[in-house]
């Protein structure tokens, strides 16, 4: 682990502000980067402001992406409200029978599945 910390030192020294702002967009690393940033010389007020701004930009970008894709999907499919109840029922049936199938396999064969 200490080898990884030493190897990442140049990256964190060079891009500390960019990483503090953009860590929300690094899937899988958003929980690790703040700990590593704590080992650098970044001050708390700077980190707090950059992290808050990054969170705001991340939330806006994903919200607008969701609205965009939902609007596009609604235009392609038409009125989703007509099919909404059927989609929920089919999803619940698949979840129920999938869980029952896994439990049956475990019961009959005695081994862990998923």
BATIDO-768500 format. One line per 4 residues: number of its first residue (from 1); their letters; for each residue x, y, z of N, C-alpha, C, CB. Coordinates in steps of 0.2 Angstrom, whole numbers, plus 5000, padded with zeros to 4 digits. Glycine has a CB too. Layout:
<lumfis>
NUM> A> X,Y,Z,X,Y,Z,X,Y,Z,X,Y,Z ~ ...
</lumfis>
This chain:
<lumfis>
1> XXXX> 5004,4994,5000,5000,5000,5000,5004,5006,5000,4995,5000,5006 ~ 5010,5006,5004,5014,5012,5004,5017,5013,4997,5020,5011,5009 ~ 5018,5008,4993,5021,5009,4987,5016,5013,4982,5023,5002,4983 ~ 5010,5011,4983,5005,5015,4979,5004,5022,4981,4998,5012,4980
5> XXXX> 5005,5024,4987,5005,5031,4990,5011,5035,4987,5005,5031,4998 ~ 5017,5031,4987,5023,5035,4985,5022,5036,4977,5029,5031,4987 ~ 5020,5031,4974,5019,5031,4966,5014,5037,4964,5017,5024,4964 ~ 5009,5038,4968,5004,5043,4966,5006,5050,4969,4997,5041,4969
9> XXXX> 5011,5051,4972,5013,5057,4975,5014,5063,4969,5020,5057,4978 ~ 5017,5061,4964,5018,5067,4959,5011,5069,4956,5022,5064,4953 ~ 5006,5064,4955,5000,5065,4952,4996,5070,4957,4996,5059,4951 ~ 4996,5068,4964,4992,5072,4968,4995,5079,4970,4992,5068,4975
13> XXXX> 5002,5080,4969,5005,5086,4970,5004,5091,4965,5013,5085,4971 ~ 5004,5088,4958,5003,5092,4953,4995,5094,4952,5005,5088,4946 ~ 4991,5090,4953,4984,5091,4952,4979,5091,4958,4981,5086,4947 ~ 4981,5093,4963,4978,5093,4969,4971,5097,4969,4982,5096,4975
17> XXXX> 4971,5103,4966,4964,5106,4965,4960,5103,4960,4966,5113,4963 ~ 4962,5100,4955,4958,5097,4950,4955,5091,4953,4962,5095,4944 ~ 4959,5087,4957,4957,5081,4960,4951,5082,4965,4962,5077,4963 ~ 4952,5088,4969,4947,5089,4974,4941,5091,4971,4950,5095,4978
21> XXXX> 4941,5095,4965,4935,5096,4961,4932,5091,4958,4937,5102,4956 ~ 4936,5086,4955,4933,5081,4950,4933,5074,4953,4937,5081,4944 ~ 4934,5073,4959,4934,5067,4962,4927,5063,4962,4936,5067,4969 ~ 4922,5067,4961,4915,5064,4961,4914,5061,4954,4910,5070,4962
25> XXXX> 4918,5063,4949,4917,5060,4943,4921,5053,4942,4919,5065,4937 ~ 4926,5052,4947,4930,5046,4946,4927,5040,4950,4937,5048,4950 ~ 4923,5036,4946,4919,5031,4949,4923,5026,4952,4915,5028,4943 ~ 4922,5024,4958,4926,5019,4962,4931,5022,4966,4929,5014,4957
29> XXXX> 4933,5028,4964,4938,5032,4968,4936,5037,4972,4944,5034,4963 ~ 4930,5039,4972,4927,5045,4976,4928,5044,4983,4920,5046,4974 ~ 4929,5038,4986,4929,5037,4993,4937,5037,4995,4926,5030,4995 ~ 4941,5035,4990,4948,5035,4992,4952,5041,4991,4951,5029,4987
33> XXXX> 4950,5045,4986,4953,5051,4984,4953,5056,4990,4950,5055,4978 ~ 4948,5057,4994,4948,5062,4999,4953,5060,5005,4941,5062,5003 ~ 4954,5053,5006,4959,5051,5011,4966,5053,5008,4959,5044,5012 ~ 4967,5052,5002,4974,5053,4999,4975,5061,4999,4974,5050,4992
37> XXXX> 4970,5065,4997,4970,5072,4997,4972,5075,5004,4964,5075,4995 ~ 4970,5071,5009,4972,5073,5016,4979,5072,5018,4968,5069,5021 ~ 4983,5068,5014,4990,5068,5015,4994,5073,5011,4992,5061,5012 ~ 4990,5077,5007,4994,5083,5003,4993,5089,5007,4991,5084,4996
41> XXXX> 4996,5094,5004,4996,5101,5008,4989,5105,5007,5002,5105,5005 ~ 4984,5102,5004,4978,5106,5003,4975,5108,5010,4973,5102,4999 ~ 4973,5114,5010,4970,5116,5016,4962,5115,5016,4971,5124,5017 ~ 4960,5114,5022,4953,5112,5023,4948,5117,5019,4951,5112,5030
45> XXXX> 4948,5123,5020,4944,5128,5016,4944,5127,5009,4945,5135,5018 ~ 4950,5126,5006,4950,5125,4999,4947,5118,4997,4958,5125,4997 ~ 4949,5113,5001,4945,5107,4999,4938,5107,5000,4948,5101,5004 ~ 4935,5110,5005,4928,5111,5006,4925,5115,5000,4927,5115,5013
49> XXXX> 4928,5120,4998,4925,5124,4993,4925,5120,4986,4928,5131,4992 ~ 4931,5117,4985,4931,5113,4978,4927,5107,4978,4939,5111,4977 ~ 4927,5104,4984,4922,5098,4985,4915,5100,4984,4924,5094,4991 ~ 4913,5105,4987,4906,5108,4986,4904,5109,4979,4905,5113,4991
53> XXXX> 4909,5113,4976,4908,5115,4969,4908,5109,4964,4913,5120,4966 ~ 4912,5104,4966,4912,5098,4962,4906,5094,4963,4918,5093,4963 ~ 4903,5094,4969,4897,5090,4970,4891,5094,4967,4895,5090,4978 ~ 4891,5100,4967,4886,5104,4963,4886,5103,4956,4886,5111,4965
57> XXXX> 4892,5103,4953,4892,5102,4945,4890,5094,4944,4900,5103,4943 ~ 4892,5090,4948,4891,5082,4947,4883,5082,4948,4894,5078,4952 ~ 4880,5084,4952,4873,5084,4953,4869,5087,4947,4870,5087,4960 ~ 4871,5093,4945,4868,5096,4939,4869,5092,4933,4870,5103,4938
61> XXXX> 4875,5089,4932,4876,5086,4926,4872,5079,4925,4883,5084,4925 ~ 4872,5076,4931,4868,5069,4931,4860,5071,4931,4870,5065,4937 ~ 4858,5076,4934,4851,5078,4934,4849,5079,4927,4849,5083,4939 ~ 4853,5084,4923,4851,5086,4917,4852,5080,4912,4855,5091,4914
65> XXXX> 4857,5076,4913,4857,5070,4909,4851,5065,4909,4864,5066,4910 ~ 4849,5064,4916,4843,5060,4917,4837,5063,4914,4842,5060,4924 ~ 4836,5070,4914,4830,5073,4911,4831,5072,4903,4830,5081,4913 ~ 4837,5073,4901,4838,5073,4893,4836,5066,4891,4845,5074,4891
69> XXXX> 4838,5061,4894,4837,5054,4892,4830,5052,4893,4842,5049,4896 ~ 4827,5054,4899,4820,5053,4900,4815,5056,4895,4818,5055,4907 ~ 4817,5062,4893,4813,5065,4887,4814,5062,4881,4815,5073,4887 ~ 4820,5060,4879,4821,5056,4873,4818,5049,4873,4829,5055,4872
73> XXXX> 4818,5046,4879,4814,5039,4879,4807,5040,4879,4816,5036,4886 ~ 4804,5045,4881,4797,5047,4881,4795,5048,4874,4795,5052,4886 ~ 4799,5052,4870,4798,5053,4863,4798,5047,4859,4803,5058,4860 ~ 4803,5042,4861,4803,5036,4857,4798,5031,4858,4810,5033,4858
77> XXXX> 4796,5030,4865,4791,5025,4867,4784,5028,4866,4792,5023,4874 ~ 4783,5035,4867,4777,5038,4867,4775,5039,4874,4771,5033,4864 ~ 4769,5039,4876,4767,5040,4883,4768,5034,4887,4759,5042,4883 ~ 4773,5034,4892,4775,5029,4896,4770,5028,4901,4782,5031,4899
81> XXXX> 4766,5032,4903,4761,5032,4908,4756,5026,4907,4757,5038,4909 ~ 4755,5025,4900,4750,5020,4898,4753,5013,4900,4749,5020,4890 ~ 4760,5012,4899,4763,5006,4901,4766,5005,4908,4768,5004,4895 ~ 4766,5010,4912,4769,5011,4918,4767,5005,4923,4768,5017,4921
85> XXXX> 4761,5003,4923,4759,4998,4928,4761,4991,4926,4751,4998,4929 ~ 4760,4990,4919,4763,4984,4916,4770,4983,4917,4761,4983,4909 ~ 4774,4988,4916,4781,4987,4917,4783,4985,4924,4785,4994,4915 ~ 4780,4989,4929,4781,4987,4936,4779,4980,4938,4777,4992,4941
89> XXXX> 4773,4978,4935,4771,4971,4937,4776,4966,4934,4764,4970,4934 ~ 4778,4967,4928,4783,4962,4924,4789,4962,4928,4784,4964,4917 ~ 4792,4968,4930,4798,4968,4934,4797,4964,4941,4800,4975,4935 ~ 4792,4965,4944,4791,4962,4950,4791,4954,4949,4785,4964,4954
93> XXXX> 4787,4952,4944,4787,4945,4943,4794,4942,4941,4782,4944,4937 ~ 4798,4945,4937,4805,4943,4936,4809,4943,4942,4808,4948,4931 ~ 4808,4948,4947,4812,4948,4953,4810,4942,4957,4811,4954,4957 ~ 4803,4941,4958,4800,4935,4962,4803,4929,4959,4793,4936,4962
97> XXXX> 4802,4927,4953,4803,4921,4950,4811,4920,4950,4801,4920,4943 ~ 4815,4925,4949,4822,4924,4949,4825,4923,4956,4825,4931,4947 ~ 4822,4926,4961,4824,4924,4968,4821,4917,4970,4821,4929,4973 ~ 4815,4915,4968,4813,4908,4969,4817,4903,4965,4806,4908,4967
101> XXXX> 4820,4905,4959,4824,4900,4956,4831,4899,4959,4825,4903,4949 ~ 4834,4905,4962,4840,4904,4965,4839,4900,4972,4843,4911,4967 ~ 4834,4901,4975,4833,4898,4982,4831,4890,4980,4826,4901,4985 ~ 4828,4889,4975,4827,4882,4973,4833,4878,4971,4822,4881,4967
105> XXXX> 4838,4882,4967,4844,4879,4966,4848,4878,4972,4848,4883,4961 ~ 4848,4882,4976,4852,4881,4983,4849,4876,4987,4852,4888,4987 ~ 4842,4875,4987,4839,4870,4991,4841,4863,4988,4832,4871,4991 ~ 4840,4862,4981,4841,4856,4978,4848,4854,4978,4838,4856,4971
109> XXXX> 4853,4858,4976,4860,4857,4975,4864,4858,4981,4862,4860,4969 ~ 4862,4862,4985,4865,4863,4992,4871,4867,4991,4867,4857,4995 ~ 4872,4872,4986,4877,4876,4985,4875,4883,4984,4882,4874,4979 ~ 4880,4888,4985,4878,4895,4985,4878,4897,4977,4884,4899,4989
113> XX> 4873,4901,4976,4872,4903,4969,4872,4911,4970,4866,4901,4966 ~ 4876,4914,4966,4877,4921,4966,4878,4923,4973,4871,4925,4964
</lumfis>
